[in-house]
Every structure is written in C-alpha cells, then in structure tokens.
Amino acid sequence: DDRVVGAEEPVVTFLTKQEAVQAYCTLEGWRPAATCVLALGDGVRDTDCVKGCTGVEHVLQVGFVNREEPDPDTLDAMMQAYDIVLIGDEVPFDPVVSLLSYLAGDGDFPLEEG
C-alpha cells in the first residue's frame, strides 16, 4: 500500500522552504554570500522561495517533473515557472552538474533543447 501514514518533523514543503529562505534573507545585516541562486524544485510553487531576497541578482530555476509522460497542464505550468525542466521518473542530477560546470567555464554546453 503506497500511502503516507506519518512524517517526521520538520516537514519540508514549498511553504517551509519559503519561510526558511525569507527568514534568512530578512536577518539584520543580511548580505548574500553570492548574488546568484540555483533554485531546484518539483512543484510550481517551489520557485517562490527566492522571491523577496534582496541582493540576489540572478536566479536559475531547474524543475523536475517526476513522470515519464506528464499531464500537459502540469508540464505547461512547470515550463512557465522554471528556466529548465527535466522530465522522467528517475532523472539523474547529471544535467544540473553539467550545467553548473559549463557556467563555471569548465565544460561544453550540456543540454539539448526539446
């Protein structure tokens, strides 16, 4: 039976991600260690966590759709919310690592459109 029957605290959701990031970004004397953020998520609202952080100049958002054949509405919403969307039941993290290597100047452009 594939039902959730309990959870351990703290439960991480898009709301707690946003609360944690916002709490951190609004601390007195807050200055980002870097002006670039990589946001990863598997839900449309996961991208909300970096909204309102001062000093962040660039955000790259990578979304994961955890289905081989996603619902067209879900896919469309994810494509609207994220800069890059990876699709599949067990998507490896390699494309994200390759992209970061490329952005750091350590490799060729890793992704294909489509």
Secondary structure, 3 states (H helix, E strand, C coil): CCCCCCCCCCCCCHHHHHHHHHHHHCCCCCCCCCCEEEEEECCHHHHHHHCCCCCCCEEEEEEEECCCCCCHHHHHHHHHHCCEEEECCCCCCHHHHHHHHHHCCCCCCCCCCC
